């Protein structure tokens, strides 16, 4: 009876799946290229993660290379660079989250209050344009503006003080990195919140205006509660990417004098893997980085589920 019941349930599920596919085949056809891309470029390369557990030799290949177990993980954890890169990564990403996450929300709320549509479009276009500037250009702009003969030092010298070497001093690396990141991503990230604000019913604002509510009160009691689910989802994703600080800008901003604060996990992986050809070691460090991100993402989602009764999954 159990076997028969199991077969009936399987047949029923298969029938429902077939009906769903046949009824929505146009949607599945549109989704198919994205699924193929995801499988080819995101899941298939995950096979290379096995290099972290092997003494990889390019002549022998991944399958032919001898098994090394957790050798390279222990090697990474036993060095001082582990604590340096982990600390620097968490500090930089934590500052990005603390200072960079609220800015697009505030910007979207303020931009949503503008009643002149043309002016709002101009401001929005100007604000998200830096997102499309490459990190090479951004760092070049920083190098020019912050150089001893640049605009900032020109102003400092006009006050009678000596020029400051912003791009080489360790104490200025994090403010410049985080500040330029906010400038780059503020406008683009605000688009998500502007889209959420577009779903706020106008009747609520009209009723609040009749009751004499100011703009600030309407933002606090109408706009913010409406976009709260979007904010929570973006916050969970941001926490899940705490360890994913891109190496490009950090690597370009590095110098011999600021390495103590600019050496993060991603730049270390780049140097170990591509510069020094330590493929197994670099893969182990990268895998550790990804596992930490997964743990942070899951923890943030669990906390959100318990506190706000809302989560990503």
N, C-alpha and C positions, 0 to 999 in steps of 0.2 A: 504493500500500500504506500509506503514511504517513497519507494522508487517510482511508482506510478505518479504519485503526487508531485515528485520532483521533476519528472519529465513534463507533466502538464504545466507546471510553473515556468519551466524553461521555454516550452513551446509558446506559452502566453506572452512572455517577455519578448521572445523573438518576433512574434506577430505584432506586438505593439511597436517594437523598434522598426520593423519593416513598414508599418503604416506611417510612422512619424517621418521616416526617410522619404517615402513616396509622396507624402503630403507636402513636405517642406524641402523638396529636392533642390529648388532654386536657391534657397538660403544656404543649403549645404554646399552647393556648387560654388557660391560666392566665397564660402569659408574655406574651401579646399586648398586654394593656393597658399593661404596663411598657415594652414595645418602642415602642408608640405614643407614650407619654409621653416616652420618651427621644428619639425622633425629632422630636417637636413642640417640646419645651422645651429640648433640649440641642444637637441638630444643626442644626435649622432656623435658630435665631438666629445660628449661626456665619456666615451670609451677611452679617450686619452688620459683620463684621471688615473687609470691603473698604473701610469708611469710613476706616480708618487710612491707606489709600493714595490717598485722594481729598480734594479741597478740598470737603468736604461742605456742601451748601446745601439746607436743608429744602424750599425751593420747587422745586428741580430734582430732588430725590430722590437715592437712592444711584446709580442707573444714569446719571442725567443730570448728576451732579456731575463736574467736570473731574478728570482723573487727576493726582495729585501725586507719585507714586512714594514715595521714602523721605524726603520732606521733613520730616515730623513726627517721624520717628525721629531724624534728624540734629538737629532742633531740641531734642529732649529730651536727647540725649547731649551736646550742646554747652553745657548749662546746669549751674550748680552744684547745682541741685535734684536732678539725676540722682544725683550722688554722695551727697548728703545722704539722700535717700529710700532709695537702695539700701543704704547703710550701716546706717541705722536699721532697715530691714526685716530685714536679715540678722542683726543683733545681737539684735533682739527674738525672731525666730523661732529663732535658734540657742540662746538662753537657754531658750525654751519647750521645745525638743527636749532640751537637756541636763538640765534640771531637771524638766520635766513628763513626759517619756516614761517614765522608770523608776518614777515614783510609782505609777501604776495597777498595774504588775506587782508591785511590793512589796506594795501594798495587797491585791491579789487573792491572793497567796501567804499573807499573814497571815490574811486572812479565810477562806481555805480550811482553815486549821488549827483554826478554832473548831468545837467539837463540839456546842454548844448551837444547834440549828437556829433556834429562835425568836429568840434574841439575834443570830444571824448575819443573819437577815432584817431585823431592826430596824436594825442597823448599815448594811447594804447599802442599805436604803431611804433612810436619812438621808444617806448619802454621795452617792447619785446624784440626790437631789432638787434640789441647786443647778444641775444641768445644764438644768433647765427654767425657770430664772429668766432673764428677758431681760437683755440687757446694760445697758439703761437702769436697771433696778432695781439691778443689781450696782454700777454706777458711783454711783448714788444712795446705796447702802449705804456704799461707800467714802468718799464725800464727807461723810457724817454721822459715820462712825467716826473718820475722819482729820482732821476739821475742827479748828480751834483750840480749840473748846469740846467736842470729841468725847471718846470713851473713851480713845483712845491718848494724846492730848495731856493729858488729865486725869491719867493715870498719870505722864507725863513731868513735868508741873508739880508733882506731889506729891513728886517727888525734888528739887525746887528748881531745875529747869532751865526755860528758856523754851520756849514752844510752837513746834512745827515746822509749817511750811506744806507738808504732804506732797503735796497735790494740785497745787501750782503749781511746786514745786522740780524742776528737770530730773533730778537724781540719784535721785529717788524714783519717777519714772514707770515705768521698766522693772521694778523689783522689785514694784511694785503691780500692774502689768499681768500679769506672769508669775505672780505669786502668786495673784491672783484667778482667773486662767485655770486653774491647777492645782486650786484649790478647786472651780471649776465642773465640770471635766471628769473629775476623778479617779475618782469612783464610777461614772460612766457608762462610761468606757473600761475599767474593771476588769471589766465584765460579759463582755467578749470573752475575757479571760484566765480568768475563772471557768468559762466554758463549755468552754474548752480543758482546764482542770484536771479537769473532770468526766469527761473521757475517760481519765484516768490509771487503769490497772488496779489495783484494791485489793490484788491479790496481791503486787504489788511492794512496797507499803508494809508488808504483813504479814510478808513475808520479811525486809525491812530491820529491822523491829521485833524479830523473832526473833534477828537477828544483832547486836542491840544498838545500831542506828543511832539517833542523836538526831534531833529534828525538823529541825534545821538541816541535817544531813547528808542527810536524806530530801528536803528542799527542793532542795538543791544537786544531788544525784545522781539524783533521780527526777522531781520536778516541773518543774524548769527545762529539762532535756533534752526532756521530753515536749512542752512548750509552745514550744520554740525555733522551730519553723516559723511559728507564729502571731506570735511576737515579731518575726521577720525580716520578715514581710509588713507588719506594722504600722509597722515602722521604715522600710521602703521607701516606704510611703505618706506617712509623716511627712516624710521627706526630700523627696519629690515635692511637698509643700505648704509648703516653706520660705518661698516668696515670697507665699503666700496668707494673709497676716495680715489678718484681718477689719478693716474700717475702722470698724465701729460703736463698739466700745469705745474704740479709740484716738482716734477723733474726739470722743467724749464726754469723754474724759479730757484733751483738749488745752486748753491755755490760752496766753496770750501769752508766758508765761515758759518753758514747756517745749516749745515748737514745735521747737527744735533737735534734740530726741531723739524727739519724738512724731510728727513728720511722716514717714509711711511711704508706700510706693507707692500703696496702696489709698486712703488719705485724700487724697493728691494727685490721683489719678484722679477721685475724687468731687468735689473742688473745681473741677478743670479742666473736667470734663464737665458736671456738673449745675449748679454754681454759676455758672461763667463761660461755659458753653455752648460750650466749645471741643471739639466732638464728635470731630473727626478726631484732634486731638492726644491727647485722653483715651483714645480707642480704640487709638492707636499705643502708648501707655504700657501699657495693659492687655494688649495682644497681646505686648509684650516680656516682661511679667511671666509670662504663660502659657507662652511659649517657654522661659524659664529654668526654670520648674517641670518642663516636659517633659524638658529636658536633665538636670536633677537626678534625676528619677525613673528615666530610662533608665540613667544612670550608676550609681545605687545598685543597680539590678537587675542590671547587668552585674557589679559588684563582688561582689554576693551570690552570683551564679551561679558565679563563679570561686573564691570563698573557701569558701562553705558548701554549694555544689552545690545551691542552692535559691533560687528567685526567684519574683517575681510573675507573670512571663510569659516 
